[in-house]
Amino acid sequence: MIELVLASLSAFWLGALTSISPCPLATNLAAISYVGRRLEKPRLVLLGGLLYTLGRALTYGLLGALLVSSLLNAPHLAQFLQRHLNQALGPLLILIGMFLLELLALPTSRGSFLARFQERAGQKGLVGAFLLGVLFALSFCPISAALFFGSLIPLAVANESGFLLPSLYGVGTAVPVLVLSLVVALGARSIGGLFTRLTAFETWARRVTGVVFVVAGIYLTLVYVFGVVS
C-alpha cells in the first residue's frame, strides 16, 4: 500500500514537472487562453479546466493501460522485464536526467493533423476543452516523451498499475490550467506574474529532479549492472 502511494505521488510529480517544462507549458498556455476566455463566468472557466484535465488524464490512462497490459501479458517479454528491468532502469534514469539537465536534446516536430485538430477543438466550447486535453496529451515533446515512456511506464509496470499511475501523471500535466481555473473560480482575476513564477519553479525543479535521476541511475547501475555496491 505504501509503495503504491509513493508511486502515485511520483507519477503526479512527473506530470507536474512535465507541465511546466518549456514545450508542454506552451500547450498549457494555449489551453489557459482557451478555457479563460470567459473570465466573467468563473464557473465555466473552472469547468473548462476540469474537462481539459479529464481529457489529459483519460488519454494518458488509456495509453498507459494499453502499454502496461501489453508488456505484462506477453509471457516472454514479462519474464525479460522481471529479469532485466532493474538493470535497464539505472542507465535509463541517467539518460532522462541528462535530458532534464539539458545535456541531451531531441528535435521537435508538429504534424499538420494535430494543428487541424487543435483548430477544430477550439470551436467546440466546453467540449473543446476536453478535446484539447486529449490532443495535447498526444503531442509528445522530448521531455514529456522521456518522462512518460522512460519513467512513468516502467514505474507503472513495476507496480502493475496501468491506468491509475498514468492518469495521475495526466492530472499533473494539467496543473497550470487547474491552478488558473481555481484562481478564477475563487474570484481572483489578476494572474499577472503567475507564469513567471512557474517558469522560475520549472528551472530549479527540473534541475533538482535531473540530478536526483542521474544519482539514482548511477547507484542502480552500480548495483544491478556492475554489482559494485551491495
Helices and strands as residue ranges (DSSP letters): H 2-19, H 22-35, G 36-38, H 42-73, H 75-100, H 112-121, H 125-138, H 142-145, I 146-152, H 153-158, H 164-173, H 175-185, H 194-220, I 221-225
